[in-house]
Amino acid sequence: MRILIAAPVPREPEGGVANVVYNTAESLRQRGHEVTCWFSEDLLPRPVALPRFQNIYIAWGLAKKLWKRRNDFDVVTIHAPVGFGYGVLRRLRPIKGLPAYVMFLHGIEERRNHAMSREARKGRATYFRWRNRVWQRLYHMPSYRWAIITADHAVVINRETWSMLQLKYNRDAERVWYIPNGVESRFLCTSEYREGPALRLLFVGTWLDHKGIFYLRESFEALAKRVPGLRLTVAGCRADTNTVRDCFSQAAQRALDVIPFVSTQQMPSLYLQHDIFVLPSLMEGLPIVLLEAMATGRPIVTTESCGMMDFIEDGYNGLLVKPGDTQGLIAGILRMIESRELRTQLGRAARETAKRYTWERVAAQWERVFERAAAGAKASERT
């Protein structure tokens, strides 16, 4: 089968979405398919006059490109929201030979709006002030909606989104698929759990409000006063080191390490150098870093939100706390710090869980979706 995967992100594999694209594509190729990947550099090669409308430029540019190359692919997967241009084109001009459209949605925007509106009321949503909220409602939400309702099939990576597409967007169950991300086998490492208190905490992710950075800061500053020698590493934050450090008190900064960029080759060793993985995100799709940390056997403290709840069972393979709960985060991390037995139990269970989520398994599930979508497109052409 000839498959196109298009995503409005840079092609560098260190990005979460790009990582998913590369691994999915490679696993599909191993199953005998011809896979082409288009990234933002392919879809928007030059700066645009109005950067705020970048997704519209990408969506319609992608639609035109697919129109010209409609005979090159059997099915296309487009990461939301930029599939709405092609989706509308297929509805308005149902020309024979246009490839089937499978939308890929990482997380539901309603969750972002809910979580960040609550944070805005606390004065903690730098990127979600009233102008941003209006822009979200008038621009981003319609583009996501049209991407969803014009797709032949939809693939999502957490169960919350799977339910929302059916209950709110009225998508038929047989056209909505739950396919969680996978993890590369090289992360399945043998782990050791140090005697005594665990003193090396790790956070991996972009330095954005919705990642729970305010709660990470508060919990670490409180714990650093109680636990001598405790250190926190903030890695892959894609922000200037001083920008991250300035978020913390001067006392906490002395126990803080910031690594703005980590290559994919360095990631397994980064996890293994730390004792506890902390992910206090308020909303996510299904973060690749969570699966990677689980595969390396890291004891995990994360939040009851989105895809984290699909993978982490509290007290079995990690600890779950309420989103936006500093005291709960402190308590969870402190339990991990003080108990080697707990870290060992949860870390080993996390690794066993991650073993089941290979990219080969992911590709096999995607293959079924593509076969169904392509068959449906051909059947509609005959009617």
N, C-alpha and C positions, 0 to 999 in steps of 0.2 A: 504494500500500500504506500502511496506517496502522500506524506504528511507534512504540513507546515505548522510550526509553532511560532507565534508572534507575541512579543511582550514589550511593553513600553518602558524598558529599563536598559541601562548600559550593559554591554556584553561581558563585563568583568565577572568571573565566577564567584568572587567573594560576596557579591550581593545575594540576598536570600532568594529572590525570584529568579535571577539568572542561574543560581545553583540548581534550582528545581528544573529549569529549562534544559540545562546541560545534561543533568543526570537522567531525566526522562527521555531526552532525545537519544542518548547513547544506549540506554537499555532497549529502546524500541529498535534501534539499528541492529543490536545483537539478536533481535527476534526476526530480522530479515526485512525490515521496512526501510524505505528511503525517507529520511527526515531532513528538512530544511528549517533553520532557525533564523528569525529576523528579530533584531533588537532595535532600540531607539536610534542607533547610528544608521541602521538600514532604512528606518521609517521616517526619520527626520534628519537628513544629513547636514542641513544648514540651519543656522539660527533663524527664528521666525520673528515677524514684526511684533506680535503680541504674545509673549511667553506665557502669560496666564491662561491662554487658550491652547496650550500645547497639545492637550489630549484631543482636541477637535482637529487640529492639523494632522496629528498622527492617525486618527480614526479615518478621515476621509482620504488621506494619502495612502493608507493601507487598503482601503476599499478600491481605489483606482488601480493600485498595483495588482491587486488580486483579479480585478476585471481583465486586465491585460494578460495575466498569466493564469487564467482560469482553467486552462487545459493541462497545467503542470502539476496539479494536486488533486487528490481524491477527497481530502478532508482537511480543514484548517482548525487549529485551536488558537484562540485569541484571548489573551489575558485581559480581564475587565479593567477599566471600562471602555477600552478603545475598540472593541468589537462592534459598537453600535453602528458605525458607518457601514460596515459590510453587512450587518444584519438588516439594516433598513434597505440597503441596495438590493439584497436578495428578495425582500418582501415586495418592493416596488417594481423590480424588473426580474421576475423569476425565469431567467434565461436558462435554457438547457446547458448543462455542463458546469454550472457554478458549483464549486465544492461545498460540501456540507459544513456548517458552522457550529463548532463546539466551543462554548464559552468556558473559561477557567476563572473561577472566583476564589480569591484567597481568604477573604473575610467579608462579613456583611457590614455595609456602611452604617446601618442603623445602630450597630454596637458602638462604633466610633462616636456617633453623635450623642448617644446616651452617656457613654463614659466621659467624654470630654466636656459635655455640658455640665456634668456634676463637678468636674475639676474646675471649670471656669467659675462656678459659684464659690469655690474655695480660693480663687485667685491663683490657680496653679496650671492654667492652660495658656501658655504663651502663644501657641499656635492656634488657639480656638477662641479668640475674642469675638465680639458681636459681628464684626465685618466678615471674619472668617466663617462664622456660622451661617450668615446670610449667603455667602458665596457657596458654601457647602450645599445648602438647600436648593439654591436656584441653578447651580451649574453642575456640581458633581453628582448629586442624587439623580437628576434626570438622565445623565449619561450612563450611570450604572443601570438604571431601570431599563433603558432601551437596549443596552447590551444584554440584559437578562431576558427580556421578553421576546427579542427577535432571534435568539439562538435556537438551533435545532435541539441541542442537548446542552446541559450544564454540568460541569464537574466542580466540586467543592472539596475543601480539605478539612472541614470540621463539621460536626453534626448540627451545630447551631445554625450554620448557614444552609445546610441541607433542609432543615425544617422550615426556615424562613422563606426559601424560594418556593416551597409548596404552599405554605399558609398565607403569606402576604402577596406573593407575585403570581399565585395560581398556576404554577408550573406543574404539569403532570408528574407523578412519582416515577413513571417509567422513563422520563427524560431528565431526571436529576440524579446525579451519581456522587456518592461519597467515596473519594479516593485520597486517603491521607498521603503525605509526603513519605519518602523513604530516607534511608541513611546509608552512606557508603560503608562497605565492609572494613575499610582500613581504620574506621573508628572503633571497631570491636576489639579493644585492647584489654590485656590483663591489668587489673587494678590492684593497688595496695592501699590500705587504710592505716594511716599513722597512729601510733599509740599517743595517748594524751589528747589534749584539746586540739581541734582543727582550727588552724589560724590563717588559712589562705582561702579567701572568698573570691569568686569570679563572676563578673557580669559581662555578657557579650551581647552587643546590639548597638544600633544607632542611638545617639544621645538626644532623644526626643521625649516630649512630655508623656505620650501614651505608653512609653516603655516603663513608666512608674519611677522615673529618676528621682523625683522628690522624696518618695518613700524609701528608695534605696539610700539616699543621702541621710535621711533622718535615722533610719535603722542602723546604718554603719556608724554614724557619729555617736549614737547611744551605746552601741556594742563596744566600740573602741575604748570607751571610758571604763567598761566593766571587764574586758578581756585583754590583758597585757599581751602585746605582740601581734594582735590581730591586724591583718592587712587585706585590702581590697584591690583587685585588678579590674579596671574598666577597659575592655578590649573591643576592637572593631567598631569604635564609636563614631568614626567618620567626622570627628570634630577636633578642633585645635586642642592640644593638651591643656593650655591655660584656661580655655573655655570650660572644660570639665572640672579642672582643679578649683576654679573660682566658685563652683557651686557648693563646695565643702568648706567647713570651718578650717582655720589654719592648723588646729590640732589634728584634725582628720587628714589634712593634706599630707602630713608627714608619714601616714600609713597608707597612702594611695599611690597606685601605679596606673598610668594611663598609656595604652597602646592604641593609637588611632586606627592603625591598619594591620591586619594579620592575614597573610596569604593562606590559601586553602591547604597548602602543604604543611604549614606550621600549626594548624588547628588541633590535631590530635595531641601533640605534645603540650600545647597550651592547657587543654583540659586536665591532662594528667599531672601537671605541675600544681594544681589547686585541689583543695579538699572539699569544697562545697560550691555548687553552682546555684546562683540566685537570679531569678527572673521575675521581677515584680510587675510585669506588664499589666496595664488596665484593659487592653484589648490586643488581640493578635489574630492571625489566621491559624497557622500551625508552624511555629518558628523552627527552622532547620536546626538552629543552635540547641534547642531543647532535645531533639532526637540525637544529635551528636554527643551532647553531654551524657545522655542516658546510655548510649552505646559504649562510652568510655568508662561507664560505671560510676559516674559522679553522683553523689547524694544531691538531690535537688529540692530547693524550696521555691515554689512558684505560686501563681494565683489561680483561684477558681474562676476561670474565664476562658471562653472560646475553645481553641484546640487543645489547650493545656489539660482540660478536664477529660478529653478523649483518651489521653495517654497516661496521665498521672492519677493513680488511686491513692488517696491520702492514707499514709501509714503503711502502704505496701511497697510502692516503688518511688516514693517521694513524699513531700509534705505540701499540702495545699493551704493557702491562707486567703482571706477575703481580699479582693482588689481594693487598693487605697487604705489598707489597714496597717499603719506603722507598727502598732503594738503587736499585732498578730505576726507580722514579718519578723520582728525582733524575737518573739517567743519561738518561732519556728527555727530560725537560724541558731538561736542559743541552744535549743535541743540538739541540733546537729553538732554544734561545737563541743558540747559536753559529753556526748555518747559515741564512742567508737563503735560499739555494738550496733547502734541505730544506723550510723553511716554505712557500715558494712552490709547490713541487712537490706537497706533501701537501695544502695548503690548496685549490689548484685542483682536485685530484682529489676532495677531499671535496665541493666544491661540485657537481661533475659527478655524483657519486653521489647527492647529495640531490635533484637535479633529477628523478630518476625516481620520487620518492616524494611525489606530489601527493595532496592530500585527495580530488581527483576520482577518482584511481585507487583509493584506499582505499574510497570510497563504492561504486564499481562492484563491488568484491570483496564488500563487505557485502551488497549487493543480491542477489548470487547465494546467499549463505547464507540470507537472509530468504526468498527464493523457495522454496528447498529445505525450510526449516523449516515454512513455512506450508503447503506442499503435503503434507508428511508428516503434519502435524496433521490436515488435512482427510481424508487417506486413513485415518488411524487411527480417525476418527469413524465412517467408513462400515463398518468391520469389526467 
